[in-house]
């Protein structure tokens, strides 16, 4: 029993029977179908799959940003499903961090205010030491007083990562965080995400379509047709490509 | 959303049309000019409708519409081509809305038992045309607002703070010039005017528009800059610090600020229109000049009783003079009732001018509820009589002279209402000169009423005018509330993903809407007051109470029904609060994913992405 409890505690995210269907009748499309998933703590986990495989929907469901048609999700020991408005807001603001592909920074706020926004939304006092550590790690000290539209994509995404980490969430979800960035900026952002896992013990779940991006993770979940199609541990770009090729072979 | 905007404009147009036209007045059948058909008033109505239309059409556009326009521009679509396409859309929308507008109006005319023979149909056509033009113009303007630029720049401009630039007021100056020009020309070429008075009017009109521009630009900016202070105070009191933070963030955006400016313009127009509608209540389009009142003989004796009768007989054979009605002069006192009053015998008045008599009787029927606070002072004696009071009109008609003389039998006629035989402005001037010459008076001072028009019997009553005023406030502001919810749909998704509760988002929306509405109303009120002060100043300089600027007659601040306008504004703000609450209630229905999902502009189809 103690072992099972320890295993459960070591999981950042757990899903059972997770299902999401769009449309009805003959037009129904199963984006996520009866998925069981265990994501360990303290590592960067990449979710990969072909376009339309349902990986973004999966991460949205895991992060509590969308409602599942069936199944349950736990973040550590916190159950996501069936929560009220306040509990859901608390979960999104304190337990989970989210990095969007399009950054989703509030344009009229400075970078500093954007980073601190989740704390304000949730009435959490600011931890100056933690704030300084994040700023230092992400190298955004000079950008703090600037507005998002005055920054490059890479800078904006680093601000978004700081915003996701500022509440010390149990897990950070990132939806194609490098999708709008060039190669150099992508490498920087991915390094920062990995750094957050290694140095801060942060759990990160990242959706990506890039084998190179996936190789920054410790674990890769291959997703196809709304189901988990495989796992890759300690991935390299080549092993990820091979996994994807295998998926393509299955699809063919 | 554009169709919703067009529909709102059509509704406002219908309200204007149905509430302003004196369908059943004989004067309409006679083809006499109605109060709504002067060029200045038509321009004013066009300005109001176009402003509201522009506010609604632009304000209701989602953020994605800006990106679509910017993308099309980046792909090589010229401004001209975009304008033509927008004009086509505007023409289509305008034609349909105008057609829909015509139907109920036509039914109203047909059902009216006392409808005019031709004026009513002309008025319907005129308003429908104004609505059509307003919608068309607003679509063309919306096609280039904000300026079409490549995507990144468009987004940047929609969010960055905008410094005040003196250049921003050039449009106000231009509008003031264009609106003043026709009046200035008319004044310059008319017999009573001169080139200098016309030039003065042009300068005053242009300058006042510029001043209003400065007030709007600074006022809105000041209001927005004040928002953080107000928000901080609210936050300290524990009334939703997060909500105030978010509301402040929303108010800091440029796009709502631009919409706010348009709103302020609409409010100003509404204020001016509301004031004018309320203050221009008088008798039906009859050319009357009161040429004698409180006059004195050469010997220093007041001309009363038999003296007035002598004057009447002297003028009776004058061909240029029409009807002559003896009157008793007095003064209105108390409340906001200021001015000289004239008591006439309804029988004599009716014989001389049936329309005037009918208007007077109609006015007296409603007098108790509308102007019950006015007192009457005749020759130092207080008279208890109902008053047909027209704020700021310069001439005030009261109950029959029989009522007055019954209470003070020492009172006898001491004034004459003199009609021109040919009711046009030139003949009035001749009448004035003729009367002065025939009666041996050095100077006859016409008592301001050179061209008075009816809104009493069949026109817009005070409550109706205030309702219209409130409506003109509510429509653009409500549109902005709805637009605000749509505009920030993605931001609400982001904020929800970051942990904002539904109640926080709703409260933020309500605070933002309320603050914006208050800012618009306050700035509008101040600007309206400024305009009125300028008009008063102009009247003082020009020695005239002419109303050719089109801001309503009257040359006293007392003529502005502040309390009534305040009630109308409060009602409008209450309605805005209600609309805000309803709009805010829709915020929570979507999950963050649904809120963040791209939504095609102008389509209600939900796009599913995996």
Interface residues (C-beta under 8 A of the other chain):
Chain A: X22 X23 X29 X31 X52 X53 X54 X56 X57 X60 X63 X65 X66 X67 X85 X86 X89 X90 X91 X92 X93 X94 X98 X100 X104 X106 X107 X108 X109 X117 X118 X120 X121 X122 X123 X147 X149 X163 X167
Chain B: X155 X156 X159 X160 X161 X241 X242 X245 X249 X252 X253 X490 X491 X493 X494 X495 X496 X497 X498 X499 X500 X501 X502 X503 X504 X588 X591 X592 X593 X594 X596 X608 X609 X610
